[in-house]
Amino acid sequence: MLNREQINYLARESFAGFTRRKLTTGVTILIMGSALLVLAVLTLATLNMGNMLEQARQSIDIRVFLKEGATEQEIAELQPRLVIIPGVKQVDFVSPERALMQFKKDLGPEAEIVELLPENPLPASYHVILRNNARNMESVRTIGKEVAVWDQVGEIVYNQEWINTLERWAFRFQMASLVVGGLVFLAAVFVISNTVKLTVASSRRIIDIQKLVGATNAFIRTPFLFEGILQGFLAGVLAMGLVAVLSNILSDYLTGVVFFNPPQILGFVLFCSVLGLAGSWAAMRKYLRLGSDF
């Protein structure tokens, strides 16, 4: 059990490196911060890609266009068949007149060109709204195959291609984040480990004296471990600050950009602190030949 004087000594030594080795500590934080900035930017890009994908999924629906010449009775009989399909939340009938009005609205100022048409070319259709658990390409394809063979159905339309493309890019960004995360972890551990090695080498005489007077490895390494944690923490804060500035600049040019929320920021900074701890531990284990007493 440590006494008060020992605790005060460990606390002082944990912060002493920031005053004794300002240049080395500053360079370490800058290098770590730069590496972590790459990870943070890629993670933020993945987060925004996931948000775009989720918004795209919310817009996934199916348009069932009816064959020309279908009677009102056939059209009416089709709706309850669509409603009972698993994954279908709601079915809305879109008449040719309603479809034409929506088409004019979408054209905007150029809607006058529609008046030149001799007749309404748009067919009647059903707008099939899906439940949340069915808003994926697998469910959409299954429903589409089931409905496509019905006699009254002329064509089925759903936004497949660009959703597939978005899902592929989201997966690629996720994999890239994992790879970069691993590389950043190794780089940060390497940088901190070598910094602590230099620190330990410069403090070798003090460490030898501490051992002679009976100091344990745990007592000797504690200040270095806390110093590594602080370096990782400050590097994480630096990376998050730079990402915040970058996001603020991009928000003037891009709409809908999502930034990290407070729990995510805290988690990232804590992760950086763990990196600092891992780097310090790796260096101290080598220099002090730590064993099972860690």
C-alpha positions as CSV (number, residue, x, y, z in Angstrom):
1,M,0.0,0.0,0.0
2,L,1.5,3.3,-1.0
3,N,1.7,6.1,1.5
4,R,0.9,9.8,0.8
5,E,4.5,10.8,0.0
6,Q,4.9,7.9,-2.5
7,I,1.6,8.9,-4.2
8,N,2.7,12.5,-4.5
9,Y,6.1,11.4,-5.9
10,L,4.4,9.3,-8.6
11,A,2.0,12.1,-9.5
12,R,4.9,14.6,-9.9
13,E,7.0,12.2,-11.9
14,S,4.0,11.4,-14.2
15,F,3.9,15.1,-15.3
16,A,7.6,15.8,-15.0
17,G,8.3,14.6,-18.5
18,F,6.2,17.4,-20.0
19,T,8.6,20.0,-18.4
20,R,11.9,18.1,-18.6
21,R,11.5,16.8,-22.2
22,K,9.3,19.4,-23.8
23,L,10.7,18.9,-27.4
24,T,10.6,15.1,-27.3
25,T,7.1,15.0,-25.7
26,G,5.8,17.6,-28.1
27,V,7.1,15.8,-31.2
28,T,5.6,12.5,-29.9
29,I,2.2,14.1,-29.5
30,L,2.4,15.7,-32.9
31,I,3.3,12.5,-34.6
32,M,0.7,10.5,-32.8
33,G,-1.9,13.3,-33.4
34,S,-1.1,13.2,-37.2
35,A,-1.5,9.4,-37.3
36,L,-4.7,9.5,-35.3
37,L,-6.1,12.3,-37.5
38,V,-5.9,10.0,-40.5
39,L,-7.9,7.4,-38.5
40,A,-10.4,9.9,-37.3
41,V,-11.0,11.3,-40.8
42,L,-11.5,7.9,-42.3
43,T,-13.8,6.9,-39.4
44,L,-15.8,10.1,-39.9
45,A,-16.1,9.3,-43.6
46,T,-17.3,5.8,-42.8
47,L,-19.8,7.2,-40.3
48,N,-21.2,9.6,-42.9
49,M,-21.3,6.8,-45.5
50,G,-23.2,4.7,-43.0
51,N,-25.6,7.6,-42.4
52,M,-26.1,8.1,-46.1
53,L,-26.8,4.3,-46.5
54,E,-29.3,4.4,-43.7
55,Q,-31.1,7.3,-45.3
56,A,-31.0,5.5,-48.6
57,R,-32.5,2.4,-47.0
58,Q,-35.4,4.5,-45.6
59,S,-36.2,5.4,-49.2
60,I,-36.2,1.9,-50.5
61,D,-39.7,1.0,-51.9
62,I,-41.3,-0.8,-54.7
63,R,-43.4,0.5,-57.6
64,V,-45.7,-2.1,-59.1
65,F,-46.9,-0.9,-62.5
66,L,-50.1,-2.5,-63.8
67,K,-50.6,-3.8,-67.3
68,E,-52.6,-1.6,-69.7
69,G,-56.2,-2.7,-69.9
70,A,-56.5,-4.1,-66.4
71,T,-60.0,-3.7,-65.1
72,E,-61.0,-1.8,-62.0
73,Q,-61.9,-5.1,-60.3
74,E,-58.5,-6.7,-61.1
75,I,-56.8,-3.6,-59.8
76,A,-58.8,-3.6,-56.6
77,E,-58.1,-7.3,-56.1
78,L,-54.4,-6.7,-56.3
79,Q,-54.1,-4.5,-53.3
80,P,-55.0,-7.0,-50.5
81,R,-52.6,-9.5,-52.1
82,L,-49.8,-7.0,-51.8
83,V,-50.6,-6.1,-48.2
84,I,-50.3,-9.6,-46.9
85,I,-46.8,-10.1,-48.3
86,P,-44.3,-10.4,-45.4
87,G,-42.3,-7.2,-45.1
88,V,-44.9,-4.9,-46.6
89,K,-46.1,-2.1,-44.4
90,Q,-48.5,-0.2,-46.6
91,V,-49.8,-0.2,-50.2
92,D,-51.0,3.0,-51.9
93,F,-52.7,3.1,-55.2
94,V,-51.4,5.7,-57.7
95,S,-53.9,6.4,-60.5
96,P,-52.6,7.6,-63.9
97,E,-54.0,11.1,-63.2
98,R,-52.2,11.3,-59.8
99,A,-49.0,10.0,-61.5
100,L,-49.3,12.7,-64.1
101,M,-49.7,15.4,-61.5
102,Q,-46.7,14.3,-59.7
103,F,-44.7,14.1,-62.9
104,K,-45.7,17.8,-63.7
105,K,-44.6,18.8,-60.1
106,D,-41.2,17.1,-60.6
107,L,-40.7,18.9,-63.9
108,G,-41.3,22.3,-62.3
109,P,-41.1,25.2,-64.9
110,E,-40.9,22.7,-67.7
111,A,-44.2,21.1,-66.9
112,E,-45.9,22.9,-69.8
113,I,-44.4,20.3,-72.2
114,V,-46.7,17.7,-70.7
115,E,-49.7,19.6,-72.2
116,L,-48.4,18.7,-75.7
117,L,-49.0,15.0,-75.1
118,P,-52.2,13.7,-76.8
119,E,-53.0,11.5,-73.8
120,N,-51.7,10.5,-70.4
121,P,-49.0,7.9,-71.1
122,L,-48.5,7.0,-67.4
123,P,-50.0,3.7,-66.2
124,A,-51.7,3.0,-62.9
125,S,-49.4,1.6,-60.2
126,Y,-49.1,0.6,-56.5
127,H,-46.6,2.2,-54.2
128,V,-45.4,-0.6,-51.9
129,I,-44.0,0.8,-48.6
130,L,-41.8,-1.7,-46.7
131,R,-41.3,-2.3,-43.1
132,N,-37.9,-1.3,-41.6
133,N,-36.7,-4.9,-41.4
134,A,-37.4,-5.4,-45.1
135,R,-35.6,-2.3,-46.3
136,N,-32.8,-4.3,-47.9
137,M,-32.0,-5.7,-51.3
138,E,-32.6,-9.3,-50.4
139,S,-36.2,-8.6,-49.2
140,V,-36.9,-6.3,-52.2
141,R,-35.7,-8.9,-54.7
142,T,-37.8,-11.6,-52.9
143,I,-41.0,-9.5,-53.0
144,G,-40.2,-8.4,-56.6
145,K,-39.9,-12.0,-57.8
146,E,-43.1,-13.0,-56.1
147,V,-45.2,-10.1,-57.6
148,A,-43.6,-10.2,-61.1
149,V,-45.4,-13.4,-62.1
150,W,-48.9,-12.0,-61.3
151,D,-51.1,-11.5,-64.4
152,Q,-52.0,-7.9,-63.7
153,V,-48.4,-6.7,-63.2
154,G,-46.6,-5.1,-66.1
155,E,-43.4,-3.9,-64.5
156,I,-41.7,-3.7,-61.1
157,V,-39.3,-0.8,-60.4
158,Y,-37.0,-0.3,-57.4
159,N,-33.8,1.7,-56.8
160,Q,-31.5,-1.2,-56.8
161,E,-28.3,-0.2,-58.6
162,W,-27.3,2.9,-56.6
163,I,-28.2,1.2,-53.3
164,N,-25.9,-1.7,-54.2
165,T,-23.2,0.8,-55.1
166,L,-23.6,2.6,-51.9
167,E,-23.5,-0.6,-49.9
168,R,-20.3,-1.7,-51.6
169,W,-18.6,1.6,-50.9
170,A,-19.7,1.5,-47.3
171,F,-18.2,-1.9,-46.9
172,R,-15.0,-0.8,-48.5
173,F,-14.8,2.2,-46.1
174,Q,-15.4,-0.1,-43.1
175,M,-12.6,-2.4,-44.2
176,A,-10.3,0.5,-44.9
177,S,-11.0,1.9,-41.4
178,L,-10.1,-1.5,-39.8
179,V,-6.9,-1.7,-41.8
180,V,-5.9,1.9,-41.1
181,G,-6.9,1.5,-37.4
182,G,-4.5,-1.4,-37.1
183,L,-1.7,0.5,-38.7
184,V,-2.3,3.5,-36.6
185,F,-2.4,1.4,-33.5
186,L,1.0,-0.1,-34.3
187,A,2.5,3.2,-35.3
188,A,1.3,5.0,-32.2
189,V,2.6,2.1,-30.0
190,F,5.9,2.3,-31.8
191,V,6.3,6.1,-31.4
192,I,5.4,6.1,-27.7
193,S,7.5,3.0,-27.0
194,N,10.6,4.6,-28.5
195,T,10.0,7.9,-26.8
196,V,9.7,6.0,-23.4
197,K,12.8,4.1,-24.2
198,L,14.7,7.3,-24.7
199,T,13.2,8.6,-21.4
200,V,14.2,5.5,-19.5
201,A,17.7,5.5,-21.0
202,S,18.2,9.1,-19.8
203,S,16.8,8.2,-16.4
204,R,18.8,5.0,-16.1
205,R,20.9,6.2,-13.1
206,I,17.7,7.3,-11.2
207,I,16.1,3.9,-11.9
208,D,19.2,2.0,-10.7
209,I,19.2,4.0,-7.5
210,Q,15.5,3.3,-7.0
211,K,16.1,-0.4,-7.4
212,L,19.0,-0.2,-4.9
213,V,16.8,1.3,-2.3
214,G,14.1,-1.4,-2.8
215,A,11.7,0.2,-5.4
216,T,9.7,-2.4,-7.2
217,N,9.3,-2.5,-11.0
218,A,5.6,-1.5,-10.5
219,F,6.6,1.6,-8.6
220,I,9.3,2.5,-11.1
221,R,7.2,2.1,-14.2
222,T,4.0,3.8,-13.0
223,P,5.1,7.4,-13.8
224,F,6.2,6.3,-17.3
225,L,2.8,4.6,-17.9
226,F,0.9,7.6,-16.8
227,E,3.1,9.8,-19.0
228,G,2.2,7.6,-22.0
229,I,-1.5,7.8,-21.2
230,L,-1.3,11.6,-21.1
231,Q,0.6,11.7,-24.4
232,G,-2.1,9.5,-26.0
233,F,-4.9,11.6,-24.4
234,L,-3.4,14.9,-25.7
235,A,-2.8,13.4,-29.2
236,G,-6.4,12.3,-29.3
237,V,-7.6,15.7,-28.3
238,L,-5.4,17.3,-31.0
239,A,-6.8,14.9,-33.6
240,M,-10.4,15.6,-32.6
241,G,-9.8,19.3,-32.6
242,L,-8.4,19.2,-36.1
243,V,-11.3,17.0,-37.3
244,A,-13.8,19.5,-35.7
245,V,-12.1,22.4,-37.6
246,L,-12.2,20.4,-40.9
247,S,-15.8,19.5,-40.4
248,N,-16.7,23.1,-39.7
249,I,-15.1,24.1,-42.9
250,L,-16.7,21.4,-45.0
251,S,-20.1,22.1,-43.5
252,D,-20.1,25.4,-45.5
253,Y,-19.8,23.4,-48.8
254,L,-21.5,20.1,-48.0
255,T,-24.9,19.6,-46.4
256,G,-25.8,16.8,-44.1
257,V,-22.2,16.1,-42.9
258,V,-22.4,14.2,-39.6
259,F,-19.7,14.9,-36.9
260,F,-18.8,12.7,-33.9
261,N,-21.2,13.0,-31.0
262,P,-19.9,13.5,-27.5
263,P,-19.8,9.8,-26.5
264,Q,-17.9,9.0,-29.7
265,I,-15.4,11.8,-29.1
266,L,-14.9,10.5,-25.5
267,G,-14.5,7.0,-26.8
268,F,-11.9,8.0,-29.4
269,V,-9.9,10.0,-26.8
270,L,-10.0,7.1,-24.4
271,F,-8.8,4.8,-27.2
272,C,-5.9,7.1,-27.8
273,S,-5.1,7.0,-24.1
274,V,-5.0,3.2,-24.2
275,L,-2.6,3.5,-27.2
276,G,-0.3,5.6,-25.0
277,L,-0.5,3.1,-22.2
278,A,0.3,0.2,-24.6
279,G,3.3,2.0,-26.0
280,S,4.7,2.8,-22.5
281,W,4.1,-0.7,-21.2
282,A,5.9,-2.2,-24.2
283,A,9.0,0.0,-23.6
284,M,9.0,-0.6,-19.8
285,R,8.6,-4.3,-20.2
286,K,11.7,-4.5,-22.3
287,Y,13.8,-2.2,-20.1
288,L,12.8,-3.5,-16.7
289,R,12.4,-7.2,-17.9
290,L,8.9,-7.2,-16.4
291,G,7.5,-10.6,-15.5
292,S,4.3,-11.8,-13.9
293,D,4.3,-8.9,-11.4
294,F,2.8,-6.5,-14.0
